[in-house]
Amino acid sequence: MDKTQHYVVGVSHIDMAFVMREEAQEEMIDILLERITGALERNRELTFALEQTAHYRKLEKRRPDLFRKVKALLAEGRLEFMGGMATTAETNFPNGECLVHNQGMGLEWLEKNLGVRPQSGWLVDTFGLNAQIPQIMKQFGMKDLYANRFGGNKRYDLFWDEGLDGSRIRVSGRDLASLNLRPDSQAFVFCRNWGDVDRLFADADALNSEFPKLVVYYLENEEVYSEYYCSLVRERAEKGEAWKHSSYGEYSRALEESAGSLPVLSGDLNPEFTGTYALRTPIRPGNRKAETMLLEAEKWSALLTGENPAALEECWWDIFINQFHDVFSGSHEDITYQRVMDRFRNICDTSQETLKKAFAMEEDGESILCCNGLPWARREWVELPAPDCGMVLAADKTAVPSVSRNGKTYFLADVPAGGIRQ
């Protein structure tokens, strides 16, 4: 294998919402796909990468014509789907189960509706990677991970990331802020114009790694896709230089065939935008309440009814949008913020209704149901949802210890592991 090969991969990262509201971002998807499908028709050697399943779940309903084109080009291998997460979630704050659901439900939808299952993880533009990402990605069968924003003193653009359980996944990516970065194997430029494309190829010419070299033509949101980089690849190939349009999967396979060792990093790869999390702080507690209630509703519905209601599935897709990194950060316009909070409230309401149906308990004003979803027994003080009125509490005809403080009543509940007690 020729280790001097340059693999050119084109990709566009379009936010679920950020500086534009959701409908405007959806329009950006339509514009991108119109241009990309046309470029693929004109350039048979060209490939392009897509990401974020939620975009295409919406596209199927909004633009079935474009959806059919995307599906056909994926089947031909001209388009490639990366990662397969529902959305590229913020990885530091959401519950780990939410990250698992995000990846799992995204992959399931892709296989069923577009007939593909990505083999490489994808976490571009997220603000750092938590230390359990390798474990999660490996258990979903991902061979490697493309990512960026590693933060601080990370100088490598190709390395093994080791998780808390010892799982390792090969990471290829460019940190965007580290002053110590010395690119060896990857050129990555946000190409807003032809000058940026020239800079991308100049950076690529300077790479000196022993490994295959990755050249990423990268777009975001409203930036217009240009075929200029295609002409530069063609010029180099015609001169006999080892340059080619490639899928990320082809580059990944070339890496697997390469000899040589890579450095190992472990622990959290720190985000460089930590201060971003200070924006619109109600999103953080709103998220924790919504994701906790949703997980509980799903769990108890499965345990008590054997079902996963369709309403809960829609709640998951809503929370995936809210946990998209630029939505979760709060750095967006007011209408997006209002929708985020509305979605959290709807998730809580739907989860509460699902729990009531699962327990099949009518509110009689006399009974209290305590649920313990943990795998160990719990003995906890519980606040009554009513003021102190001299009531006596009993369970199984046995008095339950209770106390009154500041006009409220608290009782001591013993609930078995994974159990309920009325």
Number of C-alpha atoms within 10 A of each C-alpha: 8 10 16 16 17 26 23 26 23 21 21 21 18 21 26 27 25 23 15 18 18 17 11 16 20 22 13 20 21 18 15 20 18 13 14 20 19 11 18 16 12 11 12 9 13 21 24 25 19 21 24 26 26 22 19 24 18 13 18 15 10 13 12 13 11 17 21 14 14 22 16 15 18 20 14 10 13 20 21 24 25 25 28 29 28 29 28 29 29 24 22 20 14 18 14 15 13 20 23 17 16 25 25 15 18 23 20 18 20 22 13 10 13 20 13 19 20 21 20 24 27 25 26 20 19 21 26 24 23 20 20 21 26 27 19 20 23 17 11 16 13 20 20 24 26 19 20 24 24 26 22 17 14 19 17 25 20 21 17 21 27 21 20 15 10 12 18 22 24 23 24 21 24 26 26 16 17 17 12 12 16 14 21 21 23 28 25 22 20 16 22 16 13 13 9 15 22 16 16 22 20 12 17 22 13 13 21 14 14 13 25 24 25 24 26 23 24 19 20 16 22 18 16 16 23 17 15 12 21 18 10 15 19 16 13 13 14 11 9 9 14 15 21 19 21 22 23 25 19 12 18 21 11 18 16 12 12 14 10 8 9 12 10 15 16 17 14 19 20 19 21 17 14 12 9 15 16 13 14 15 12 12 21 18 10 17 25 15 14 23 23 15 19 26 18 19 25 19 18 24 22 14 14 13 12 11 13 16 14 9 12 19 13 13 20 21 19 17 23 28 24 28 27 22 26 23 24 28 24 23 19 18 14 12 11 20 22 11 14 23 17 13 20 24 16 15 25 22 15 19 25 16 12 22 21 15 16 20 15 10 13 9 9 7 7 7 13 15 9 14 20 19 18 12 10 11 14 17 11 12 15 13 15 13 10 11 15 15 10 8 10 10 16 14 13 8 7 8 10 14 13 18 12 14 9 7 9 14 20 19 18 15 19 18 20 17 14 16 17 14 14 13
